[in-house]
């Protein structure tokens, strides 16, 4: 799922031309650490494995890190309820919903008219 999310990130053609150019857009697994793509905020994209799982196999560690990443991305509402990357329509709806906040109605100002019988 993490690799699928990373492949759905919009990028220009030159970024897809080589593996070196794509590295900032790909998740990187290290021994007890997962770094998510660089478009995410720094405090969100680094995931550390809890010490209780340090003795597990490499495959199990990567699965645990990927699960932790999916939970984090779902909380950020970057993944939908099925833990799949959002579609373009979903992203547009969320952007419009946040951009079109209901504003309170402000009536037009009352014109300054002299009271009747003031002699003008």
VEXDREN-2710 file (C-alpha; in Angstrom, 1 decimal):
% VEXDREN-2710
k/r/px/py/pz
1/UNK/0.0/0.0/0.0
2/UNK/2.8/2.4/0.8
3/UNK/4.4/1.8/-2.6
4/UNK/1.0/2.3/-4.3
5/UNK/0.6/5.6/-2.4
6/UNK/4.0/6.7/-3.5
7/UNK/3.3/5.9/-7.1
8/UNK/0.1/8.0/-7.1
9/UNK/2.0/11.1/-6.1
10/UNK/1.8/13.6/-9.0
11/UNK/5.3/14.3/-10.4
12/UNK/6.8/15.5/-13.6
13/UNK/8.1/13.2/-16.3
14/UNK/11.8/14.1/-15.6
15/UNK/11.3/12.8/-12.0
16/UNK/10.1/9.5/-13.3
17/UNK/13.1/9.2/-15.7
18/UNK/15.5/7.5/-13.4
19/UNK/15.6/5.7/-10.0
20/UNK/17.9/8.4/-8.6
21/UNK/15.4/11.1/-9.5
22/UNK/12.5/9.2/-8.0
23/UNK/14.2/8.6/-4.6
24/UNK/12.6/11.6/-2.8
25/UNK/9.2/10.2/-3.9
26/UNK/9.7/6.6/-2.7
27/UNK/9.5/5.2/0.8
28/UNK/12.9/4.1/2.2
29/UNK/13.1/1.2/4.6
30/UNK/16.0/1.0/7.0
31/UNK/16.5/-1.5/9.8
32/UNK/14.0/-0.1/12.3
33/UNK/13.0/3.0/10.4
34/UNK/10.7/4.0/7.5
35/UNK/11.0/7.4/5.7
36/UNK/7.9/8.3/3.7
37/UNK/8.0/10.5/0.5
38/UNK/9.4/14.0/0.8
39/UNK/6.1/15.9/0.1
40/UNK/4.9/15.0/3.6
41/UNK/5.8/17.2/6.6
42/UNK/9.0/16.2/8.3
43/UNK/7.3/15.2/11.6
44/UNK/4.9/12.9/9.7
45/UNK/7.2/11.1/7.3
46/UNK/9.7/9.4/9.7
47/UNK/8.4/6.3/11.4
48/UNK/10.4/4.4/14.0
49/UNK/9.7/0.8/15.0
50/UNK/9.0/0.3/18.7
51/UNK/11.9/-1.5/20.5
52/UNK/9.6/-4.5/21.3
53/UNK/9.8/-5.4/17.6
54/UNK/13.5/-5.0/17.1
55/UNK/14.2/-8.7/17.3
56/UNK/11.8/-9.6/14.5
57/UNK/12.7/-10.7/11.0
58/UNK/13.4/-8.0/8.3
59/UNK/10.1/-8.9/6.5
60/UNK/8.0/-8.6/9.6
61/UNK/9.7/-5.3/10.5
62/UNK/8.9/-3.9/7.1
63/UNK/5.3/-5.1/7.4
64/UNK/5.0/-3.5/10.8
65/UNK/6.5/-0.2/9.6
66/UNK/4.2/-0.2/6.6
67/UNK/1.1/-0.8/8.8
68/UNK/2.2/2.1/11.1
69/UNK/2.6/4.3/8.0
70/UNK/-0.9/3.4/6.7
71/UNK/-2.5/4.3/10.0
72/UNK/-0.6/7.6/10.1
73/UNK/-1.6/8.4/6.5
74/UNK/-5.2/7.5/7.1
75/UNK/-5.3/9.8/10.1
76/UNK/-4.0/12.6/7.9
77/UNK/-6.8/11.8/5.5
78/UNK/-4.4/11.0/2.6
79/UNK/-5.8/7.5/2.4
80/UNK/-9.5/6.7/2.1
81/UNK/-11.5/4.3/4.4
82/UNK/-10.1/1.3/2.4
83/UNK/-6.6/2.5/2.9
84/UNK/-6.1/3.3/-0.7
85/UNK/-4.7/6.6/-2.1
86/UNK/-7.4/9.3/-2.7
87/UNK/-8.6/9.7/-6.3
88/UNK/-8.3/13.0/-8.0
89/UNK/-12.1/13.7/-7.5
90/UNK/-11.8/13.0/-3.8
91/UNK/-8.9/15.4/-3.5
92/UNK/-10.8/18.1/-5.4
93/UNK/-13.8/17.7/-3.1
94/UNK/-11.7/18.0/0.0
95/UNK/-9.9/21.0/-1.3
96/UNK/-13.2/22.7/-2.3
97/UNK/-14.8/21.9/1.1
98/UNK/-11.9/23.5/3.0
99/UNK/-11.8/26.5/0.6
100/UNK/-15.5/27.2/0.5
101/UNK/-16.1/27.8/4.2
102/UNK/-19.5/29.2/5.0
103/UNK/-19.2/32.9/5.8
104/UNK/-21.6/34.9/7.9
105/UNK/-23.9/37.2/6.1
106/UNK/-23.0/40.9/6.5
107/UNK/-25.9/43.2/5.5
108/UNK/-25.1/46.2/3.4
109/UNK/-24.4/49.4/5.4
110/UNK/-27.4/51.7/6.1
111/UNK/-27.2/54.8/3.9
112/UNK/-26.9/58.0/5.8
113/UNK/-30.1/59.9/5.0
114/UNK/-31.3/62.9/6.8
115/UNK/-34.3/62.3/9.0
116/UNK/-37.6/63.6/7.6
117/UNK/-38.5/67.2/8.5
118/UNK/-34.9/68.3/9.0
119/UNK/-35.5/71.2/6.6
120/UNK/-33.2/70.3/3.8
END
